[in-house]
Amino acid sequence: MKQARQAFDLRDKYKFQARELMEDQEYRKWLDINKPNPSFEEILRHKELKYGLTGNEAYEDIVRSSQTTNKEYDKKAGVVEDEQD
């Protein structure tokens, strides 16, 4: 659980920093209101409800997913290009 908490906290820090650096601060305000960063407990609950994970499985998945980015927001921020078929 400790590693999952550390991974979550680090990712949360980076998400906050990314929002701070966004050029479009109006969009950032929209994100803060409509897509706030979830708490650790909310992420655990999400893993339980959506994927049926509990205990160590959920913690391991938090560590795994903390190393990924959100493709939808990456596109909007111009970090990645649309995938071509």
C-alpha positions, -999 to 999 in steps of 0.1 A, spaced: 0 0 0 29 24 8 42 21 -28 8 27 -42 3 58 -21 37 72 -31 30 65 -68 -4 82 -65 10 112 -47 38 117 -73 13 114 -102 -10 138 -85 18 163 -80 27 161 -117 -10 165 -127 -12 197 -106 21 210 -121 9 203 -156 -23 223 -150 -3 251 -135 18 253 -167 -12 252 -192 -13 281 -215 -51 280 -216 -59 289 -180 -97 291 -188 -95 254 -198 -75 247 -167 -103 263 -146 -128 241 -164 -107 211 -156 -105 220 -120 -142 224 -117 -154 195 -140 -125 170 -138 -109 175 -103 -80 152 -94 -95 123 -75 -83 114 -40 -65 81 -33 -96 67 -17 -117 76 -48 -91 59 -70 -93 28 -49 -131 28 -50 -130 32 -88 -107 2 -91 -131 -18 -71 -162 -8 -89 -149 -7 -125 -125 -36 -125 -135 -57 -94 -100 -52 -79 -95 -54 -41 -66 -53 -17 -32 -58 -33 -47 -60 -68 -60 -25 -65 -27 -12 -50 -7 -28 -78 -30 -13 -104 -25 21 -89 12 17 -92 8 5 -128 -16 32 -139 5 60 -122 30 54 -150 5 62 -178 -10 94 -191 -45 103 -202 -46 102 -240 -76 125 -242 -59 153 -224 -25 146 -241 -42 153 -274 -59 185 -262 -26 197 -248 -8 189 -280 15 164 -263 6 136 -287 -8 137 -322 -39 119 -333 -32 83 -341 -34 74 -378 -50 42 -390 
